[in-house]
Amino acid sequence: MLINKNNINKLFYSFLIIHLILWTLVPTLTNNNLPLDTIEALAWGSNLDWGFNKHPPASAFFLEVIYQTFGSQDWAYYLLSQLFVVTAFIIVFKFAEEFFKNKTLSLISVLLLEGIYFYNFTTPEFNVNVCQLPFLSLCVYYSWKLFDKQTITFKDCFWFGAFAALGFLSKYLFIYLLISIDLLFFYIIFINLTFFFSSVDDATNSYGALFIR
């Protein structure tokens, strides 16, 4: 029996709810203390700065917001972590839907991610790796939009830049993704000429708009 689009959406959102509840409830009931990375970031959050020798400040900032809101309730920190993971799943689902033009494949894409160790067992520990997940997905998504439309727009560039900045504030190694995207667009604009411009100046200005705005 063919599964229609509405059923796929119901399955997807049911999966998200189950994941959110399961990976929030299980560590809440079984862990005596918060994970070490979370405790460390909480300590940083009490004295926030723009960066530390080990990590950027975003993970500490989000944890500090939760601490100021919920205090020392452990479940809130596990919930925060799963909200970041679920957000990444939603973005991947949307990206896969635009890429494959098929909701079933979009759902499979998310389920395959769920099968990866770093998207399930380690997620209760809110740290820089979990913090960067939605921003990784968003940067890839907006890069794809720019490539797919063959047009560079201010809106897409703005959101790409905003999420790239948040990603770098989540983990320093996030810059590897940004360098890869930079090289990709340099190649398709100046070498492969995938984007069509009336002059070299237009190409240069568009390339600059993508990574300066």
N, C-alpha and C positions, 0 to 999 in steps of 0.2 A: 504494500500500500504506500502510495506516495505521501510524503510528509509536506504539508503546505507551509507557506511562510509564517503564518500565525502560530502554527504548532512549533516551528523552529524557534520563534521568539519566546514562546512559553517555556520551552525546554531550556533555552539559554538563561532566562531570568530565574528559572527554578534552580538551575545549576549555581548561579551566582549567590542566591540566597542560602543554599545548602552549604556552599564553600564558606561563606561569611559566618554563618552560625557555627558550623563544625569547628573551624580553625580559630574561632574566638572562644568557644565553650570548652574545648578539650584542654588547651593550656591553662585556662582559668581554673579548671577543676584539678589538674594534675601537677602543676608547677607550684613549688613552695615560694619561689622568688621570681622576679622578672629576669629575663636573660641578661647576660653581662653587658652586651653592646647597648642595650636599652638603658641600663643603669648608668653606663658611662655617658651616654648622650644626655640623660637627665641631669647629670652633674654639670656638663657643659652648658645646658640650657639655663642654669641658674646664674651664669656669667657669660651671656652671649657675646660673640664677636663675629666679625665677617669671615673668619676662618681659623682653623687650628692646624697644628703641625701634622696631625693625623688625617683629619677630615674637614670638609666644609661645614657650615653651620645649619643647613636646612633641616637635617634630621633632628638636631637639638632644638631647633625652633618649634617644629611641629609637636615634639614631645613636651616642650614647655607650655605650649598652648593647652594641651590635654591636662597637664598637671595643674595649671591654674583653673581649669574648668571642673575637673573631676577629682583632683587630689591624688591620693595614693591608692585608688581603685585599680587593681591590676587588669581587670577585664577591659578597661578603657584603652589601655596601651595595646592589648591584643586586637581590639576592634580597630584601632587606628591603622595597624599594620595590614589588616585584611581589607580595609577600605582602599588602601593604596594598591593592593594586588587586584582587587575587583575592578577598580578604575582602569588598570592596565588591561584587564580582560575585555572590558567594554570597548576600549580604543582598538584593540587588536581585532575584535569582532567587526567593528565598523570598517576598519582598514581592509580586512580580508573580504568583506562584502563588496567593497568598491573594486578590489583587485580581481577577485574571482567571478564577480557577478552571480554568486551562488550562495544562498544562506546556509545550505547544508555544509558546504566546504568551510564557511565562516565558523560554524559551530565546531566542526572538527579541528580547526586551527586552534581554537581556545582550549578544547579538551586535550589536545596534544601538549599544550603549554602546562595544563594542570598535571600532566604526567611527569613533568620535570621536577626534580628534587627541590630546586630553588623556588618553585611556585607552590609548594605545599608544605613539606615538613619543616623547612627553615623559616617560613614566613611569620610565625608568632614572634620572632625576634626582630623588632623594628630597629633597623640600622640603615646605613647608607645604601646598601644593596636593595632593600625594599623601597626605600625612599625614592630612588631614581627610576623605578619601574614605570610609573605612568608617564614620566617625562621622556624616557627612552621611546616609548610607544608613540607619544605625541610628536616628537621630532621626526621620527620615521614617517608618520602619517602625513604631516604637513610637507615634508620633502617629496613624498609621493604625489601629493596634490599638485605641487609646483611642476613636477616632471610630467604628470599625466595630462595636465591642462596645456602644457607647452607655453604657458604664459606666467610671467612673474607679476603678482599683484601685491599691493601694499598689505592687504588683510592677511594673506597667507604668510608673507614675510614677517609681519609683526608678531603673529602667534608663534611662528617658528622661532623667532628670536627670543620671545618671552619664555617659551618652554625650554629652549636651549640654555638660557641663563639659569633657570630654576634647576635644570639638570646638572649643570656644572656646580651649582651651590649644594647639590645633593652628594656628589662624589667627584673627586678630581679627575678620575679616569674616564669620566663622561666625555672628556675632550677627544678621546679616540674616535667616538662616533661622529663628533662634529668635524674632525679632520677628514674622516672618510666621506662625509656628505660634501664637504668643501671640494675634495678631489673629484668626486663624481660630477658635480655641477661644472667644475672647471673643464673636465673632459668633454661633457656633452655640449657645452656652450662654445668652447674655443677649438676643440679638436674634432669631435664627431659632428658638430654643427646640428644637433638635434633641434635646438631652438633657432628660429629663423629671425634674423635681424636685418635691418636695411643697411647697417654699417657696423664697422668694428667698434665705433664709439657707443652705439646702442648696446652691443653685447657687453662691453666693459661696464657701462652704467648699470645694466641689469644685474650683472654678476655682483657689482658692488652693493646694489640695493638688497640683494639676498642676504649678504653677510655683514652689512654695516647697520642696517635699520634695527 
